[in-house]
Structures are given as C-alpha cells and as structure tokens.
C-alpha cells in the first residue's frame, strides 16, 4: 500500500464510480443480448470493453490505496466495518 490514502470524500466518489462502471458492464451485456442490429451490437461490444477497462482501472486505483483487497476477505470485511463506522460519524 505504497500509494497515498484517500480522503473520505474521494473514497466515496471513487467507490461510486466503481459501482457505476460495474452497473454499466451489466447493462451493456444485457443490451447486447437483446439487440437485433449487428451495428448496434458492435457498438455495444466496444462500449462494454471500455466499461470493463474503466472498472479495472478504478478498482486498481482503490486497491493501490488500501480500500479494497479481493484476496483477503476477513481483512476486507474489517475495512468495510471501519469505513461504515467512520461514515456514521460524519
């Protein structure tokens, strides 16, 4: 965790961005399966790739600042509890 930690506000903004890109990935995937136009599907596939890349970049940013650790669930749960307690105090 060599990177600078985020402020509370920056943490909220970055986490919201992460959740929005995850929702975009789901929405584009659904739209691709429901589209009948090859041109629209091609466009949506490109947008899906972009959303996946953005999600990966945002997650990497948050992980490098110690916000997320997908490989250590107990530690992540503890971080989430601490963050929730901090949010309640704000």
C-alpha distances in whole Angstrom, upper triangle without the diagonal:
4,6,8,9,12,15,17,19,17,15,19,20,17,18,21,21,19,22,25,24,24,27,28,28,30,32,33,33,36,38,38,39,42,43,46,46,44,43,42,40,39,37,36,34,33,31,30,28,27,25,24,22,21,20,17,16,15,14,12,11,10,8,6,6,6,10,11,11,14,14,14,17,17,14,14,17,16,14,17,19,17,17,21,22,20,22,25,25,25
4,7,9,12,16,18,20,17,17,20,21,18,19,23,22,21,24,26,25,26,29,30,29,32,34,34,35,38,39,39,41,44,44,48,47,46,44,43,41,40,38,37,35,33,32,31,29,27,27,25,23,22,21,19,17,17,16,13,12,12,11,7,7,9,12,14,14,17,18,18,20,21,18,18,21,20,17,20,22,20,20,24,24,22,24,27,27,26
4,6,9,13,15,17,14,14,17,17,15,17,20,19,18,22,24,23,24,27,27,27,30,32,32,33,36,37,37,40,42,42,46,45,43,42,40,39,38,36,34,33,31,30,29,27,25,24,23,21,19,19,17,15,14,14,11,9,10,10,6,5,8,11,13,14,17,18,19,21,22,18,18,21,20,17,19,22,20,18,22,23,21,22,26,25,24
4,7,9,13,14,12,12,16,16,14,16,19,19,19,22,23,23,24,27,28,28,31,33,33,34,37,38,39,41,43,43,47,46,45,43,41,40,39,37,35,35,33,31,30,29,26,25,25,23,21,20,19,16,15,15,13,10,10,11,9,6,9,11,14,16,19,21,20,22,23,19,18,21,20,16,19,21,18,17,20,21,18,20,23,22,21
4,7,9,12,10,9,13,14,12,14,17,17,17,20,22,22,23,25,27,27,29,31,32,33,35,37,38,40,41,42,46,45,44,43,41,40,39,37,35,34,33,31,30,29,26,25,24,23,20,19,19,17,14,14,13,10,9,10,9,5,7,8,12,14,18,19,19,20,20,17,16,18,17,13,15,17,15,13,17,17,15,16,20,19,18
4,6,8,6,6,9,10,9,11,14,14,15,17,19,19,21,23,24,25,27,29,30,31,33,34,36,38,39,40,44,43,43,41,39,38,37,35,33,33,31,29,28,27,25,23,23,22,19,18,18,16,13,13,13,10,9,11,10,7,9,8,12,15,18,20,20,21,21,18,16,18,17,14,15,17,14,12,15,16,13,14,18,17,15
4,5,5,6,9,10,10,12,14,15,16,18,20,21,22,24,26,27,29,30,31,33,35,36,37,39,41,41,45,45,44,43,40,40,39,37,35,35,33,30,30,30,27,25,25,24,21,20,21,19,16,16,17,14,12,14,14,10,12,11,15,18,21,23,23,23,23,20,18,20,18,15,15,17,14,12,14,15,12,12,15,15,12
4,6,5,6,9,10,11,12,14,15,17,18,20,21,23,24,26,27,29,30,32,33,35,36,38,39,40,44,44,44,42,40,39,39,36,34,34,33,30,30,30,27,25,25,25,21,20,21,20,16,17,18,15,12,15,16,12,13,11,14,18,21,23,22,22,22,19,17,18,17,13,13,14,12,9,11,12,9,8,12,11,9
4,5,5,6,9,10,11,12,14,15,17,19,20,21,23,25,26,27,28,31,32,33,35,37,37,38,42,42,42,40,37,37,37,34,32,33,31,28,28,28,25,23,24,24,20,19,21,19,15,17,18,15,13,16,17,14,15,13,16,20,22,25,25,24,25,22,19,20,20,16,16,17,15,12,13,15,12,10,14,14,11
4,5,5,6,8,10,10,12,14,15,16,18,20,21,23,25,25,27,29,30,31,33,35,36,37,40,40,40,38,35,35,34,32,30,30,29,26,25,25,23,20,21,20,17,16,18,15,12,14,15,11,10,14,14,11,13,11,14,18,20,23,23,23,24,21,19,20,20,16,16,18,16,13,15,17,14,13,16,17,14
4,6,5,6,8,10,10,12,14,15,17,18,20,21,23,24,26,27,29,30,32,34,35,36,40,39,39,38,35,34,34,32,29,30,28,25,25,25,22,20,20,20,17,15,16,15,11,12,13,11,8,11,12,10,11,8,11,15,17,20,20,19,20,18,15,16,16,13,12,15,13,10,12,14,12,11,15,15,13
4,6,5,6,9,10,11,12,14,15,16,18,20,21,22,24,26,27,28,30,32,33,34,38,38,38,37,34,33,33,31,28,29,28,25,24,25,22,19,20,20,17,15,17,16,12,13,16,13,11,14,16,13,14,11,13,17,18,22,21,20,21,19,16,17,17,14,12,15,14,10,11,14,12,10,13,14,12
4,5,5,6,9,10,11,12,14,15,16,19,20,21,22,24,26,26,28,31,31,32,36,35,36,34,31,31,31,28,26,26,25,22,22,22,20,17,18,18,14,14,16,14,11,13,15,12,11,15,16,14,15,12,14,18,20,23,23,23,24,22,19,20,21,17,16,18,18,14,15,18,15,13,17,18,15
4,5,5,6,9,10,11,12,14,15,17,19,20,21,23,25,25,27,29,30,31,35,34,34,33,30,29,29,26,24,24,23,20,20,20,17,15,15,15,12,11,12,11,7,9,11,9,7,11,12,11,13,10,12,15,16,20,21,20,22,20,17,18,19,16,15,18,17,14,16,18,17,15,19,20,18
4,5,5,6,9,10,11,12,14,16,17,18,20,21,23,24,26,28,29,30,34,34,34,33,30,29,29,27,24,24,24,21,19,20,18,15,15,16,13,11,13,12,8,9,12,10,8,11,13,12,12,9,10,13,14,18,18,18,19,18,14,16,17,14,12,15,15,12,13,16,15,13,17,19,17
4,5,5,6,9,10,11,12,14,16,16,18,20,21,22,24,26,27,28,32,32,32,31,28,27,28,25,22,23,23,19,18,19,17,14,15,16,13,11,14,14,10,11,14,13,11,15,17,16,16,13,14,17,17,21,22,21,23,21,17,18,20,17,15,18,18,14,15,18,17,14,17,19,17
4,5,5,6,9,10,10,12,14,15,16,18,20,21,22,25,26,26,30,30,30,28,25,25,25,22,20,20,19,16,16,16,14,11,12,13,9,8,11,11,7,9,12,11,11,14,16,15,17,14,14,17,18,21,22,22,24,22,19,20,22,19,17,20,21,17,18,21,20,18,21,23,21
4,5,5,6,9,10,11,13,14,15,17,19,20,21,23,25,26,29,29,29,28,25,24,24,22,19,19,19,16,15,15,13,10,10,11,8,6,9,9,6,7,10,10,9,11,14,14,15,12,11,14,14,18,19,18,21,20,16,18,20,17,15,19,19,16,17,21,20,18,21,23,22
4,6,5,6,9,10,11,12,14,16,17,18,20,22,23,24,28,28,29,28,25,23,24,22,19,20,20,16,15,16,15,11,12,14,11,8,12,13,10,10,14,14,12,14,17,17,17,14,13,16,15,19,20,19,21,20,17,18,20,17,15,18,19,16,17,20,20,18,20,23,21
4,5,5,6,9,10,10,12,14,15,16,18,20,21,22,26,26,26,25,22,21,22,19,17,17,17,14,13,15,13,9,11,13,10,9,12,13,11,12,15,15,14,17,19,19,20,17,16,19,18,22,24,22,25,24,20,21,24,21,19,22,23,20,20,23,23,20,23,25,23
4,5,5,6,9,10,10,12,14,15,16,19,20,21,24,24,24,23,20,19,19,17,14,15,14,11,10,11,9,6,7,9,7,5,9,10,9,10,13,14,14,16,18,19,20,17,16,18,17,21,23,22,25,24,21,22,24,22,20,23,24,21,22,26,25,23,26,28,26
4,5,5,7,9,10,11,13,14,16,17,19,20,24,24,24,24,21,19,20,18,15,15,15,13,10,12,11,8,8,11,9,6,10,12,10,10,14,15,14,16,19,19,20,17,15,17,15,19,21,20,23,22,19,20,23,21,19,22,23,21,21,25,25,23,25,28,27
4,5,5,6,9,10,11,12,14,16,17,18,22,23,23,23,19,18,19,18,14,15,16,13,11,13,13,9,10,13,12,10,13,15,14,14,17,18,17,19,22,23,23,20,18,20,19,22,24,22,25,25,21,22,25,23,20,24,25,22,22,26,26,23,26,28,27
4,5,5,6,8,10,10,12,14,15,16,20,20,20,19,16,15,16,14,11,12,12,9,8,10,10,6,9,11,10,9,13,14,13,15,18,18,18,20,23,24,24,21,20,22,21,24,26,25,28,28,24,25,28,26,23,27,28,25,25,29,28,26,29,31,29
4,6,5,6,9,10,11,13,14,15,19,19,19,19,16,14,15,14,10,10,11,9,6,8,9,6,6,10,10,9,11,14,14,14,17,18,18,20,22,24,24,21,19,21,19,22,25,24,27,27,23,25,28,26,24,27,29,26,26,30,30,28,30,33,31
4,6,5,6,9,10,11,13,14,18,19,19,19,16,14,16,15,12,12,14,11,9,12,13,10,10,14,13,12,14,17,16,16,19,21,21,22,25,26,26,23,21,22,20,23,25,24,27,27,24,25,28,26,24,27,29,26,26,30,30,28,30,33,32
4,5,5,6,9,10,11,12,16,17,18,17,14,13,15,13,10,11,13,10,9,12,13,10,12,15,15,14,17,19,18,19,22,23,23,24,27,28,28,25,24,25,23,26,29,27,30,31,27,28,31,29,26,29,31,28,28,32,32,29,31,34,33
4,5,5,6,9,10,10,14,14,14,14,11,9,11,10,6,7,9,7,6,9,10,9,10,13,14,13,16,18,18,19,22,23,23,25,27,29,29,27,25,26,24,27,30,29,32,32,29,30,33,31,29,32,33,31,31,34,34,32,34,37,35
4,5,5,7,9,10,14,14,14,15,12,10,12,12,8,8,11,10,7,10,12,10,11,14,15,14,16,19,19,20,22,24,24,25,28,29,30,27,25,26,23,26,29,28,31,32,28,29,32,31,29,32,34,31,31,35,35,33,35,38,37
4,5,5,6,9,12,14,15,16,13,11,14,13,10,11,14,12,10,14,15,13,14,18,18,17,20,22,22,22,25,27,27,28,31,32,32,29,27,28,25,28,31,29,32,33,30,30,34,32,30,33,35,32,32,36,36,33,35,39,37
4,5,5,6,10,11,12,13,9,8,11,11,7,9,12,11,10,13,15,14,15,18,19,18,21,23,23,24,26,28,28,30,32,33,34,31,29,31,28,31,34,32,36,36,32,33,36,35,32,35,37,34,34,38,38,35,37,40,39
4,5,5,8,9,10,11,8,5,9,9,6,7,11,10,9,12,14,14,14,17,19,19,21,23,24,24,27,28,29,30,32,34,34,32,30,31,28,31,34,33,36,37,33,34,38,36,34,37,39,36,36,40,40,38,40,43,41
4,6,8,11,11,13,11,8,12,13,10,10,14,14,12,15,17,17,17,20,21,21,23,25,26,26,29,31,31,32,34,36,36,34,31,32,29,32,34,33,36,37,34,35,38,37,35,38,40,37,37,41,41,39,41,44,43
4,7,9,11,13,10,9,13,13,11,12,16,15,14,17,19,18,19,23,23,23,25,28,28,28,31,33,33,34,37,38,38,35,33,34,32,34,37,35,39,39,36,37,40,39,36,39,41,39,38,42,42,39,41,44,43
4,6,8,9,7,6,10,11,9,11,14,14,14,17,19,18,20,22,23,23,26,28,28,29,32,33,34,35,37,39,39,37,35,36,33,36,39,38,41,42,38,39,42,41,38,41,43,40,40,44,44,41,43,46,45
4,7,9,8,8,11,12,12,13,16,17,17,19,21,21,23,25,26,27,29,31,32,33,35,36,37,38,41,42,43,40,38,39,37,39,42,41,44,45,42,42,46,44,42,45,47,44,44,48,48,45,47,50,48
4,5,5,6,9,10,10,12,14,15,16,18,20,21,22,24,26,26,28,30,31,32,34,36,37,38,40,42,43,41,39,40,37,40,43,42,46,46,42,43,47,45,43,46,48,45,45,48,48,46,48,51,49
4,5,5,6,9,10,10,12,14,15,17,19,20,21,23,24,25,27,29,30,31,33,35,36,37,39,41,42,40,38,39,36,39,42,41,45,45,42,43,46,45,43,46,48,45,45,49,48,46,48,51,49
4,5,5,6,9,10,11,13,14,16,17,19,20,22,23,24,26,27,29,30,32,33,35,36,38,40,41,39,37,38,36,39,42,42,45,45,42,43,46,44,42,46,47,44,44,48,47,45,48,50,48
4,5,5,6,9,10,11,12,14,15,16,18,20,21,22,24,26,27,28,30,31,33,34,36,38,39,36,35,36,34,37,40,39,43,43,39,40,43,41,39,43,44,41,41,45,44,42,44,47,45
4,5,5,6,9,10,10,12,14,15,16,18,20,21,22,24,25,26,28,30,31,32,34,36,37,35,33,34,32,34,37,37,40,40,37,38,41,40,38,41,43,40,40,44,43,41,43,46,44
4,5,5,6,9,10,11,13,14,16,17,19,20,21,23,25,26,27,29,31,32,33,35,36,35,33,34,32,34,37,37,41,41,37,39,42,40,38,42,43,40,41,45,44,42,44,47,45
4,5,5,6,9,10,11,12,14,16,17,18,20,21,23,24,26,27,29,30,32,34,35,33,31,33,31,34,37,36,40,40,36,38,41,38,37,40,41,38,39,42,42,39,42,44,42
4,5,5,6,9,10,10,12,14,15,16,18,20,21,22,24,25,27,28,30,32,33,30,29,30,28,31,34,33,37,37,33,35,38,35,34,37,38,35,36,39,39,37,39,42,40
4,5,5,6,9,10,10,12,14,15,17,18,20,21,23,24,26,27,28,31,32,30,28,29,27,29,32,32,36,35,32,34,37,35,33,37,38,35,36,40,39,37,40,42,41
4,5,5,6,9,10,11,12,14,15,17,18,20,21,23,25,26,27,29,30,29,27,28,27,29,32,32,36,35,32,34,37,35,33,37,38,35,36,40,39,37,40,42,40
4,5,5,6,9,10,10,12,14,15,16,18,20,21,22,24,26,27,29,27,25,27,25,28,31,31,34,34,30,32,35,32,31,34,35,32,33,37,36,33,36,39,37
4,5,5,6,9,10,10,12,14,15,16,18,20,21,22,24,26,27,25,23,24,22,25,28,28,31,31,28,29,32,30,28,32,33,30,31,35,34,32,35,38,36
4,5,5,6,9,10,11,12,14,15,16,18,20,21,22,25,26,24,22,23,22,24,27,27,31,31,27,30,32,30,29,33,33,31,32,36,35,33,36,38,37
4,5,5,6,9,10,11,12,14,15,16,18,20,21,23,24,23,22,23,22,25,28,28,31,30,27,29,32,29,28,32,32,29,31,34,33,31,34,36,34
4,5,5,6,9,10,10,12,14,15,16,18,20,21,23,21,19,21,20,23,25,25,28,28,24,26,29,26,25,28,29,26,27,31,30,28,31,33,31
4,5,5,6,9,10,11,12,14,15,16,18,20,21,19,17,19,17,20,23,23,26,26,22,25,27,25,24,27,28,26,27,31,30,28,31,34,32
4,5,5,6,9,10,11,12,14,15,16,19,20,19,17,19,18,20,23,24,27,26,23,26,28,25,25,28,29,26,28,31,30,29,32,34,32
4,5,5,6,8,10,10,12,14,15,17,19,17,16,18,17,20,23,23,26,25,22,24,26,23,23,26,27,24,25,29,27,26,29,31,29
4,5,5,6,8,10,11,12,14,16,17,15,13,15,14,17,20,20,23,22,19,21,23,20,19,23,24,21,23,26,25,24,27,29,27
4,6,5,6,9,10,10,12,14,15,14,12,13,13,15,18,19,22,21,18,21,23,20,20,24,24,22,24,27,26,25,29,30,29
4,5,5,6,9,10,10,13,14,14,13,14,15,17,20,21,24,22,19,22,24,21,21,24,24,22,24,27,25,25,28,30,28
4,5,5,6,9,10,11,13,11,11,13,14,17,19,19,22,20,17,20,21,18,18,21,21,18,20,23,22,21,25,26,24
4,5,5,6,8,10,11,9,8,10,10,13,15,16,18,17,14,17,18,15,15,19,19,17,19,22,21,20,24,25,24
4,5,5,6,9,10,10,9,10,11,13,15,17,19,17,15,18,20,17,17,21,21,19,21,24,23,23,26,27,26
4,6,5,7,9,9,9,12,13,16,17,18,21,18,16,19,20,16,17,20,20,17,20,23,21,21,24,25,24
4,5,5,6,5,6,9,11,14,15,16,18,15,12,15,16,13,13,17,16,14,16,19,17,17,21,22,21
4,5,5,5,5,6,9,11,12,13,15,13,11,14,15,12,13,17,16,15,18,20,19,19,23,24,23
4,6,8,8,9,12,13,14,16,18,15,14,17,17,14,16,19,18,17,20,22,20,21,25,25,24
4,6,8,10,13,15,15,17,18,14,13,16,16,12,14,17,15,14,17,19,17,18,21,22,21
4,6,7,11,12,12,13,14,11,10,13,12,9,11,14,13,12,15,17,16,17,20,21,20
4,7,10,12,12,12,13,11,8,11,11,7,9,12,11,9,12,15,13,14,17,18,18
4,6,9,9,10,12,9,6,10,11,8,9,13,13,11,14,16,16,16,20,21,21
4,5,6,7,10,8,6,10,11,9,11,14,14,14,16,19,19,19,22,24,24
4,6,6,10,9,7,10,13,12,12,15,17,16,18,21,21,21,24,26,26
4,6,9,9,9,11,13,13,14,17,18,18,20,23,23,24,27,28,29
4,6,6,6,9,10,11,12,14,16,16,18,20,21,22,24,26,27
4,5,5,6,9,10,10,12,14,15,16,18,20,21,22,24,26
4,5,5,6,9,10,11,13,14,15,17,18,20,21,23,25
4,5,5,6,9,10,11,12,14,15,16,18,20,21,23
4,5,5,6,9,10,10,12,14,15,16,18,20,21
4,5,5,6,9,10,10,12,14,15,17,19,20
4,5,5,6,9,10,11,12,14,15,17,19
4,5,5,6,9,10,10,12,14,15,17
4,5,5,6,9,10,10,12,14,15
4,5,5,6,9,10,11,13,15
4,5,5,6,9,10,11,13
4,5,5,6,9,10,11
4,5,5,6,9,10
4,5,5,7,9
4,5,5,7
4,5,5
4,6
4
